Amino acid sequence: MNKKYFTNNLQNKVMCLFLLSTLIPLWLVGRFSVKTAEELIANMVTSQLENVIDDKVAILERWLMERKADLLVVAGSSILQSMDSDLIKTYLELVGKNYQTYKELLVISSDETIIFNNASETTNRLWKDIYNKPFKKSLYLSNIKLHPEENESIFMISAPILDNNEQMKGAIHATVGTSTILNIILDVSLGKTGECYLVNKNGTFLAHKEPHRILKENIAQSGSFKKIFTKKELGAVYLDYRGIKVLGSSRKIENTDWYLVVEQDRDEAFQCADILKRYVYVMIALTIIIAVFIAWLISYYIVNPIRTLSQSANILAGGEFDKAILKTNRQDEIGFLYQAFSNMASQLKQRQHSLLNEVDLKDAALKETGNILEKTRMVAIRSEKFATIGRMSAGVTHEIRTPLTSIKLFLESLQTEIEISPEYEEDFKIAMEQIQRIESTINRFLDFAKPQELKCSKIDIRQIVESALFVIRPMANKQECIVNVKCEKNLPLIKGDKKLLGDAIINLLINSLEAMDSNGKLDIQVKNEQCEINTKVIQCIRIDISDNGPGIPENQLLNVFEPFFTTKSSGTGLGLSLAYNTIQRHGGIIQVKSESTRGTLFSVFLSTNHQFEEFYGKNTNY
């Protein structure tokens, strides 16, 4: 009975399943992570050791070759071939002073007569067996020995002295000190426990950071010695001569029976892996505790599905269909009940959505109709403004054209009848140009509501800007404004109506000057760049006109190009509208940016494509 109750108890099943599904993957991942980390660290440390020992061996072999080459050069000199003791003494003292590596030198003739010897008695005793060996016609390198007085590892190099006929005349023996090179070789940057040492084929220390081990201890019984003569897998750990687990690498020094060994303690190398292992074990322990608690909690509250169903019914009654839908994979009675309840909630939700969709469609249709009506109203307002401009322009023409024509004729006759002094000649010219500009503006003003065809030609935008600056220069001087102009060289020509574009630029410049008080600053910049017009990226001429006036309020920026919109007491509100109309008819765009107290920037973009009507369409009227 108890067994059957335990196996059929849903709470116990949930707890066991949760614990197994949580702890087994966690244990496998943790074990895999620790093992992978150890392998990676072992491979990385071994690779580092390999690199270090390769460098050290290369340095030591190169140093030995240099010593051999030096001694061969000395032995082949004509001074040593002469066997003159005085010459040899002077020469070898100079060699010892220059090289400073050869501590003591001995020259023996073929009849065993000592020609030169600056070695101490201790050294002579150390190399006595070598001195007594028969002469050879090849270089000889001895084993390393420990100098008892200087506590330094030394070895001897012997080179034959041959005459021009390759006959043996003697030999030179040089005692070489190793302190300098071994200090370089034994110095390794491998943490606190990394070390490098030199042994012979028997495992006896020839060089070590602890001098008392040299030629007195060996590693013959350690894993370090076996590592020298056996191939082990990468990252293998072994016991060194101290009985400590290490990672290491070894190399044989070419043409010698010396072996260089580099090692690092395993504990230091695997410190990160050991920390990771401890963290993994702690996390597994914490996870077990948390998993048991969560499993008990879930299994305990698994008996509350009826309460959840009751709450969902209340939610459904409140119209929150998404929250009321229940999902379950259970196949018992509660699962069937959940499924039936969810089906009911889904059907109610679909009916509700169907009603909402119908309402949304009607709302969208109403909004679309409202947008169309609003656009139509705006078009009607604008058309009314244009019609007003047309009617007003007819009256203005009759009131202004006759006196303006009289003034023009008077000035022209005045120019032919009297001589104008040079100081007023420029002012007279500007006055005539302004009268012509007014006359042209009146004609253009009448055409605003019904634009005429553009009189297009190829235009140099630099000339347009310079002409506009010439016109507004007196106004700028009167306000004592600074005018800065930056215009790129070699700008491409554009196609357009020179007069209309010039008037547009003048209107923009006048608008900027009128926005500033005295001592203002007006910047004009013209350059060639890429811009986006009608969703197409093309090459354009960009004209930036900026001032340091008070700026345009943000709520007025959208209306600055509207006809008759102005904030000036004496303005008509047509200057920017005319400029906007002209730029748009040329297939270009005009933008405005303004910040309070920091001024306003107008940017004009005109396509360098001469066939702009084909690019933007033939209907270029405003």
For each residue, the residues with C-beta under 8 A, 3 or more apart:
1: 4 5
2: 5 6
3: 6 7
4: 1 7 8
5: 1 2 8 9
6: 2 3 9 12
7: 3 4 12
8: 4 5
9: 5 6 12 13
10: 13 14 299 302 303
11: 14 15 299 300 302 303
12: 6 7 9 15 16 299
13: 9 10 16 17
14: 10 11 17 18 295 298 299 302
15: 11 12 18 19 292 295 296 299
16: 12 13 19 20
17: 13 14 20 21
18: 14 15 21 22 291 294 295 298 299
19: 15 16 22 23 291 292 295
20: 16 17 23 24
21: 17 18 24 25
22: 18 19 25 26 287 291 295
23: 19 20 26 27 284 287 288 291
24: 20 21 27 28
25: 21 22 28 29
26: 22 23 29 30 283 284 287
27: 23 24 30 31 284
28: 24 25 31 32
29: 25 26 32 33
30: 26 27 33 34 280 281 283 284
31: 27 28 34 35
32: 28 29 35 36
33: 29 30 36 37 276 280
34: 30 31 37 38 273 276 277 280
35: 31 32 38 39
36: 32 33 39 40
37: 33 34 40 41 272 273 276
38: 34 35 41 42 270 273
39: 35 36 42 43 235
40: 36 37 43 44
41: 37 38 44 45 269 270 272 273
42: 38 39 45 46 234 235 236 237 247 269 270
43: 39 40 46 47 234 235
44: 40 41 47 48
45: 41 42 48 49 235 247 264 269
46: 42 43 49 50 234 235 247 249
47: 43 44 50 51 234
48: 44 45 51 52 190
49: 45 46 52 53 190 247 248 249 262 263 264
50: 46 47 53 54 249
51: 47 48 54 55
52: 48 49 55 56 188 190 196 249 262
53: 49 50 56 57 196 249 250 251 260 261 262
54: 50 51 57 58 251
55: 51 52 58 59
56: 52 53 59 60 185 188 196 260 262
57: 53 54 60 61 251 253 260
58: 54 55 61 62
59: 55 56 62 63 181 184 185
60: 56 57 63 64 181 185 253 260
61: 57 58 64 65 253 254
62: 58 59 65 66
63: 59 60 66 67 181
64: 60 61 67 68 141 253 255 256
65: 61 62 68 69
66: 62 63 69 70
67: 63 64 70 71 101 157 174 176
68: 64 65 71 72 139 141 157 159
69: 65 66 72 73
70: 66 67 73 74 99 101 102
71: 67 68 74 75 102 139 157 159 172 174
72: 68 69 75 76 139 159
73: 69 70 76 77
74: 70 71 77 80 92 95 159 172 174
75: 71 72 80 159 160 161 162 171 172
76: 72 73 80 81 162
77: 73 74 80 81 91
78: 81 82
79: 82 84 87 88 91
80: 74 75 76 77 83 88 91 107 161 170 172
81: 76 77 78 161 162 163 164 169
82: 78 79 87 88
83: 80 88 109 115 169 170
84: 79 87 88
85: 88 89 115 116
86: 89 90
87: 79 82 84 90 91
88: 79 80 82 83 84 85 91 92 107 115 116
89: 85 86 92 93 116
90: 86 87 93 94
91: 77 79 80 87 88 94 95
92: 74 88 89 95 96 105 107 116 118
93: 89 90 96 97 118
94: 90 91 97 98
95: 74 91 92 98 99 102 105
96: 92 93 99 100 102 103 105 118
97: 93 94 100
98: 94 95
99: 70 95 96 102
100: 96 97
101: 67 70 176 177 180
102: 70 71 95 96 99 105 174 175 176
103: 96 123 154 175 176 177
104: 118 119 120 123 174 175
105: 92 95 96 102 116 117 118 119 172 173 174 175
106: 114 116 117 118 119 124 127 131 172 173 174
107: 80 88 92 114 115 116 117 161 170 171 172 173
108: 112 113 114 115 131 170 171 173
109: 83 112 113 114 115 169 170
110: 135 168 169 170
111:
112: 108 109
113: 108 109
114: 106 107 108 109 117
115: 83 85 88 107 108 109 170
116: 85 88 89 92 105 106 107
117: 105 106 107 114 124
118: 92 93 96 104 105 106
119: 104 105 106 123 124 127 175
120: 104 123 124 149
121: 124 125
122: 125 126 147 148 149
123: 103 104 119 120 126 127 147 175
124: 106 117 119 120 121 127 128 131
125: 121 122 128
126: 122 123 145 147 154
127: 106 119 123 124 130 131 142 156 173 175
128: 124 125 131 132
129: 132 133
130: 127 133 140 142 156 158 173
131: 106 108 124 127 128 173
132: 128 129
133: 129 130 136
134:
135: 110 160 168 170 171
136: 133 140 158 160
137: 160 162 166 168
138: 160
139: 68 71 72 157 158 159 160
140: 130 136 156 157 158 159
141: 64 68 155 156 157 255 256
142: 127 130 145 155 156 157 158
143: 155 200 206 257
144: 153 154 155 178 198 200 206 207 215 258
145: 126 142 153 154 155 215
146: 151 152 153 154 214 215
147: 122 123 126 150 151 152 153 154 177
148: 122 151
149: 120 122
150: 147 177
151: 146 147 148 211
152: 146 147 177 178 179
153: 144 145 146 147 178 179 182 206 207 214
154: 103 126 144 145 146 147 175 176 177 178
155: 141 142 143 144 145 175 176 178
156: 127 130 140 141 142 173 174 175 176
157: 67 68 71 139 140 141 142 173 174 176
158: 130 136 139 140 142 171 172 173 174
159: 68 71 72 74 75 139 140 171 172 174
160: 75 135 136 137 138 139 168 170 171
161: 75 80 81 107 168 169 170 171 172
162: 75 76 81 137 166 167 168 169
163: 81 166 167 169
164: 81
165:
166: 137 162 163
167: 162 163
168: 110 135 137 160 161 162 171
169: 81 83 109 110 161 162 163
170: 80 83 107 108 109 110 115 135 160 161
171: 75 107 108 135 158 159 160 161 168
172: 71 74 75 80 105 106 107 158 159 161
173: 105 106 107 108 127 130 131 156 157 158
174: 67 71 74 102 104 105 106 156 157 158 159
175: 102 103 104 105 119 123 127 154 155 156
176: 67 101 102 103 154 155 156 157
177: 101 103 147 150 152 154 180
178: 144 152 153 154 155 181 182 207
179: 152 153 182 183
180: 101 177 183 184
181: 59 60 63 178 184 185
182: 153 178 179 185 186 198 207
183: 179 180 186 187
184: 59 180 181 187
185: 56 59 60 181 182 196 198 207 260
186: 182 183 195 196 197 207 208 209
187: 183 184 196
188: 52 56 194 195 196 262
189: 194
190: 48 49 52 193 194 195 262 264
191: 194 264 265 268 269
192: 268
193: 190 264 265 267 268
194: 188 189 190 191 262 263 264 268
195: 186 188 190 209 262 263 264
196: 52 53 56 185 186 187 188 260 261 262 263
197: 186 205 207 208 209 260 261
198: 144 182 185 205 206 207 208 253 258 259 260 261
199: 202 203 204 205 206 218 219 225 228 258 259 261
200: 143 144 203 204 206 257 258 259
201: 257 259
202: 199 218 220
203: 199 200 218 219 220 222 225 228
204: 199 200 215 217 218
205: 197 198 199 208 213 214 215 216 217 218 219
206: 143 144 153 198 199 200 214 215 258
207: 144 153 178 182 185 186 197 198 214
208: 186 197 198 205 211 213 214
209: 186 195 197
210: 213
211: 151 208 214
212: 216
213: 205 208 210 216 217
214: 146 153 205 206 207 208 211
215: 144 145 146 204 205 206
216: 205 212 213
217: 204 205 213 241
218: 199 202 203 204 205 225 241
219: 199 203 205 222 224 225 240 241 261
220: 202 203 225
221: 225
222: 203 219 225 226 239 240 241 243
223: 226 227 238 239 240 246
224: 219 227 228 238 239 240 241 246 248 250 261 263
225: 199 203 218 219 220 221 222 228 229 241
226: 222 223 229 230 238
227: 223 224 230 232 238 248 249 250 261
228: 199 203 224 225 250 252 259 261
229: 225 226
230: 226 227
231:
232: 227 236 238
233: 236
234: 42 43 46 47
235: 39 42 43 45 46 247
236: 42 232 233 247
237: 42 245 246 247 266
238: 223 224 226 227 232 245 246 248
239: 222 223 224 243 244 245 246
240: 219 222 223 224 243 244 245 246 248 263
241: 217 218 219 222 224 225
242:
243: 222 239 240
244: 239 240 265 266
245: 237 238 239 240 265 266 267
246: 223 224 237 238 239 240 263 264 265 266
247: 42 45 46 49 235 236 237 263 264 266 269
248: 49 224 227 238 240 261 262 263 264
249: 46 49 50 52 53 227 261 262 263
250: 53 224 227 228 259 260 261 262
251: 53 54 57 259 260
252: 228 256 258 259
253: 57 60 61 64 198 256 258 259 260
254: 61
255: 64 141
256: 64 141 252 253
257: 143 200 201
258: 144 198 199 200 206 252 253
259: 198 199 200 201 228 250 251 252 253
260: 53 56 57 60 185 196 197 198 250 251 253
261: 53 196 197 198 199 219 224 227 228 248 249 250
262: 49 52 53 56 188 190 194 195 196 248 249 250
263: 49 194 195 196 224 240 246 247 248 249
264: 45 49 190 191 193 194 195 246 247 248 268 269
265: 191 193 244 245 246 268 269
266: 237 244 245 246 247 269 270
267: 193 245 270 271 274
268: 191 192 193 194 264 265 271
269: 41 42 45 191 247 264 265 266
270: 38 41 42 266 267 273 274
271: 267 268 274 275
272: 37 41 275 276
273: 34 37 38 41 270 276 277
274: 267 270 271 277 278
275: 271 272 278 279
276: 33 34 37 272 273 279 280
277: 34 273 274 280 281
278: 274 275 281 282
279: 275 276 282 283
280: 30 33 34 276 277 283 284
281: 30 277 278 284 285
282: 278 279 285 286
283: 26 30 279 280 286 287
284: 23 26 27 30 280 281 287 288
285: 281 282 288 289
286: 282 283 289 290
287: 22 23 26 283 284 290 291
288: 23 284 285 291 292
289: 285 286 292 293
290: 286 287 293 294
291: 18 19 22 23 287 288 294 295
292: 15 19 288 289 295 296
293: 289 290 296 297
294: 18 290 291 297 298
295: 14 15 18 19 22 291 292 298 299
296: 15 292 293 299 300
297: 293 294 300 301
298: 14 18 294 295 301 302
299: 10 11 12 14 15 18 295 296 302
300: 11 296 297 303
301: 297 298 304
302: 10 11 14 298 299 305
303: 10 11 300
304: 301 307 308
305: 302 308 309 328 334 338
306: 309 310 334
307: 304 310 311
308: 304 305 311 312 326
309: 305 306 312 313 326 337 338 341
310: 306 307 313 314
311: 307 308 314 315
312: 308 309 315 316 323 324 325 326 341 345
313: 309 310 316 317 324 341
314: 310 311 317 318
315: 311 312 318 320 323 324
316: 312 313 319 320 321 324 344 345 348
317: 313 314
318: 314 315
319: 316 352
320: 315 316 323 324
321: 316 324 325 345 346 348 349 352
322: 325 349
323: 312 315 320
324: 312 313 315 316 320 321 345
325: 312 321 322 342 345 346 349
326: 308 309 312 338 341 342 345
327: 338 342
328: 305 334 335 338 339
329: 335
330: 334 335 338
331: 335 336
332: 335 336
333: 336 337
334: 305 306 328 330 337 338
335: 328 329 330 331 332 338 339
336: 331 332 333 339 340
337: 309 333 334 340 341
338: 305 309 326 327 328 330 334 335 341 342
339: 328 335 336 342 343
340: 336 337 343 344
341: 309 312 313 326 337 338 344 345
342: 325 326 327 338 339 345 346
343: 339 340 346 347
344: 316 340 341 347 348
345: 312 316 321 324 325 326 341 342 348 349
346: 321 325 342 343 349 350
347: 343 344 350 351
348: 316 321 344 345 351 352
349: 321 322 325 345 346 352 353
350: 346 347 353 354
351: 347 348 354 355
352: 319 321 348 349 355 356
353: 349 350 356 357
354: 350 351 357 358
355: 351 352 358 359
356: 352 353 359 360
357: 353 354 360 361
358: 354 355 361 362
359: 355 356 362 363
360: 356 357 363 364
361: 357 358 364 365
362: 358 359 365 366
363: 359 360 366 367
364: 360 361 367 368
365: 361 362 368 369
366: 362 363 369 370
367: 363 364 370 371
368: 364 365 371 372
369: 365 366 372 373
370: 366 367 373 374
371: 367 368 374 375
372: 368 369 375 376
373: 369 370 376 377
374: 370 371 377 378
375: 371 372 378 379
376: 372 373 379 380
377: 373 374 380 381
378: 374 375 381 382
379: 375 376 382 383
380: 376 377 383 384
381: 377 378 384 385
382: 378 379 385 386 562 563
383: 379 380 386 387
384: 380 381 387 388
385: 381 382 388 389 562 563 564
386: 382 383 389 390 448 449 563
387: 383 384 390 391 449
388: 384 385 391 392
389: 385 386 392 393 445 448 449 563 574
390: 386 387 393 394 446 448 449 450
391: 387 388 394 395
392: 388 389 395 396
393: 389 390 396 397 442 445 446 448 449
394: 390 391 397 398 446
395: 391 392 398 399
396: 392 393 399 400 442 445
397: 393 394 400 401 442 445 446
398: 394 395 401 402
399: 395 396 402
400: 396 397 403 404 438 442
401: 397 398 404 405 439 442
402: 398 399 405 406
403: 400 406 407
404: 400 401 407 408 435 438 439 442
405: 401 402 408 409 439
406: 402 403 409 410
407: 403 404 410 411 435
408: 404 405 411 412 432 435 436 439
409: 405 406 412 413
410: 406 407 413 414
411: 407 408 414 415 428 431 432 435
412: 408 409 415 416 432
413: 409 410 416 417
414: 410 411 417 418
415: 411 412 418 420 428 432
416: 412 413
417: 413 414
418: 414 415
419:
420: 415 424 425 428
421: 424 425
422: 425
423:
424: 420 421 427 428
425: 420 421 422 428 429
426: 429 430
427: 424 430 431
428: 411 415 420 424 425 431 432
429: 425 426 432 433
430: 426 427 433 434 471 474
431: 411 427 428 434 435
432: 408 411 412 415 428 429 435 436
433: 429 430 436 437 471
434: 430 431 437 438 471
435: 404 407 408 411 431 432 438 439
436: 408 432 433 439 440
437: 433 434 440 441 471 503
438: 400 404 434 435 441 442
439: 401 404 405 408 435 436 442 443
440: 436 437 443 444 499 503
441: 437 438 444 445 503
442: 393 396 397 400 401 404 438 439 445 446
443: 439 440 446 447
444: 440 441 447 448 500 503 578
445: 389 393 396 397 441 442 448 574
446: 390 393 394 397 442 443
447: 443 444 450 451 452
448: 386 389 390 393 444 445 451 574 578 581
449: 386 387 389 390 393
450: 390 447
451: 447 448 581 585 621 622
452: 447
453:
454: 496 497 500 585 586 620
455: 497 498 499
456: 495 496 497
457: 495 496 497 498
458: 493 494 495 610
459: 463 464 493 494 495 496 498 501
460: 463 464 491 493
461: 464 465 491 494 526 541 543 606
462: 465 466 487 491 526
463: 459 460 466 467
464: 459 460 461 467 468 498 501 502 505
465: 461 462 468 469 485 487 505 524 526 543
466: 462 463 469 470
467: 463 464 470 471 502
468: 464 465 471 472 502 505 506 509
469: 465 466 472 473 483 485 509 524
470: 466 467 473
471: 430 433 434 437 467 468 506
472: 468 469 475 476 506 509 510 513
473: 469 470 476 477 483
474: 430 477 478
475: 472 478 479 510 513
476: 472 473 479 481 483 513 522
477: 473 474 480 481
478: 474 475
479: 475 476 513 516 517 518 519 520
480: 477 518 519
481: 476 477 513 516 518 519 520 521 522
482: 519 520 521 522
483: 469 473 476 522 524
484: 521 522 523 524
485: 465 469 524 525
486: 523 524 525 526 527
487: 462 465 491 524 525 526 527
488: 491 526 527 528
489:
490:
491: 460 461 462 487 488 526 527 528 541
492: 528 539 541 608
493: 458 459 460 608 610
494: 458 459 461 541 606 607 608 610
495: 456 457 458 459 609 610 611 612
496: 454 456 457 459 500 501 586 606 612
497: 454 455 456 457 500 501 582 586
498: 455 457 459 464 501 502
499: 440 455 502 503
500: 444 454 496 497 503 504 582 585 586
501: 459 464 496 497 498 504 505 582 586 606
502: 464 467 468 498 499 505 506
503: 437 440 441 444 499 500 506 507 578 579 582
504: 500 501 507 508 578 579 582 583 604
505: 464 465 468 501 502 508 509 543 545 579 604
506: 468 471 472 502 503 509 510
507: 503 504 510 511 575 576 578 579
508: 504 505 511 512 545 576 579 602 604
509: 468 469 472 505 506 512 513 522 524 545
510: 472 475 506 507 513 514 575
511: 507 508 514 515 575 576 602
512: 508 509 515 516 522 545 546 547 549 600 602
513: 472 475 476 479 481 509 510 516 520 522 547
514: 510 511 568 571
515: 511 512 547 549 550 599 600
516: 479 481 512 513 520 521 522 547 548 549
517: 479 520 549
518: 479 480 481
519: 479 480 481 482
520: 479 481 482 513 516 517 547 548 549
521: 481 482 484 516 547 548
522: 476 481 482 483 484 509 512 513 516 545 546 547
523: 484 486 544 545 546 547
524: 465 469 483 484 485 486 487 509 543 544 545
525: 485 486 487 542 543 544
526: 461 462 465 486 487 488 491 541 542 543 544
527: 486 487 488 491 541 542
528: 488 491 492 539 540 541 542 608
529: 539 540 542
530: 537 538 539 540
531: 537 538 540 542 589 605
532: 535 536 537
533: 536 538 540 587 588 589 605 607 616
534: 616
535: 532
536: 532 533
537: 530 531 532
538: 530 531 533 607 608 609 615
539: 492 528 529 530 607 608 609
540: 528 529 530 531 533 588 605 606 607 608
541: 461 491 492 494 526 527 528 605 606 607 608
542: 525 526 527 528 529 531 603 604 605
543: 461 465 505 524 525 526 603 604 606
544: 523 524 525 526 601 602 603 604
545: 505 508 509 512 522 523 524 601 602 603 604
546: 512 522 523 599 600 601 602
547: 512 513 515 516 520 521 522 523 599 600
548: 516 520 521 598 599
549: 512 515 516 517 520 599 600
550: 515 596 597 599
551: 594 595 596 597 598 599 600
552: 556 557 560 592 594 600
553: 556 557 596
554: 557 594
555: 558
556: 552 553 559 560 565 567
557: 552 553 554 560 592 594
558: 555
559: 556 562 565
560: 552 556 557 565 576 592
561: 565 576 577 579 580 590
562: 382 385 559 565 573 577
563: 382 385 386 389 573 574 577
564: 385 572 573 574 577
565: 556 559 560 561 562 573 577
566: 571 572 573
567: 556 571
568: 514 571
569:
570:
571: 514 566 567 568 575
572: 564 566 575
573: 562 563 564 565 566 576 577
574: 389 445 448 563 564 577 578
575: 507 510 511 571 572 578 579
576: 507 508 511 560 561 573 579 580
577: 561 562 563 564 565 573 574 580 581
578: 444 448 503 504 507 574 575 581 582
579: 503 504 505 507 508 561 575 576 582 583 590
580: 561 576 577 583 584 590 622
581: 448 451 577 578 584 585 622
582: 497 500 501 503 504 578 579 585 586
583: 504 579 580 586 588 589 590 604 606
584: 580 581 587 588 589 590 620 622
585: 451 454 500 581 582 620 621 622
586: 454 496 497 500 501 582 583 606 612 620
587: 533 584 606 607 612 613 615 616 620
588: 533 540 583 584 604 605 606 607
589: 531 533 583 584 604 605
590: 561 579 580 583 584 602 603 604 605
591: 602 603 605
592: 552 557 560 600 601 602 603
593: 600 601 603
594: 551 552 554 557 599 600 601
595: 551 598 599
596: 550 551 553
597: 550 551
598: 548 551 595
599: 515 546 547 548 549 550 551 594 595
600: 512 515 546 547 549 551 552 592 593 594
601: 544 545 546 592 593 594
602: 508 511 512 544 545 546 590 591 592
603: 542 543 544 545 590 591 592 593
604: 504 505 508 542 543 544 545 583 588 589 590
605: 531 533 540 541 542 588 589 590 591
606: 461 494 496 501 540 541 543 583 586 587 588
607: 494 533 538 539 540 541 587 588 612 615 616
608: 492 493 494 528 538 539 540 541
609: 495 538 539 612 615
610: 458 493 494 495
611: 495 614 615
612: 495 496 586 587 607 609 615 616 620
613: 587 616 617 618 620
614: 611 618
615: 538 587 607 609 611 612
616: 533 534 587 607 612 613 620
617: 613 620
618: 613 614
619:
620: 454 584 585 586 587 612 613 616 617
621: 451 585
622: 451 580 581 584 585
